[in-house]
Amino acid sequence: MRAGKLNNVISLYSIVLTKNEFLEQVQSRLLIKTIRADIKYIGGKEIVNNEQLTPAQNILITIRYDNTIDETMVIGLDDKFYNIRYIEHFDKSATKITVTRIK
């Protein structure tokens, strides 16, 4: 994979349970690593969520091969967070990740 195409920086977060000031368990993000990536916007749609239209944006992210990423992680890009939908590895040279934006 050509390094010149990896012109964006993304952050990978793991979801962990922590306790807040009221000792309730809440989900929070723990930064795992920051890596370079190629970003392609592949479309979007509107979803009806609680009687309200919500936009959903789909993005294809290409990074160098990394087998430590799984579907339970969250990706941070430009102060927005994305759920991982699909991960595809290519011959230990690249990893493609399809994500959807979290509202």
Disulfide bonds with the S-S distance in Angstrom:
none
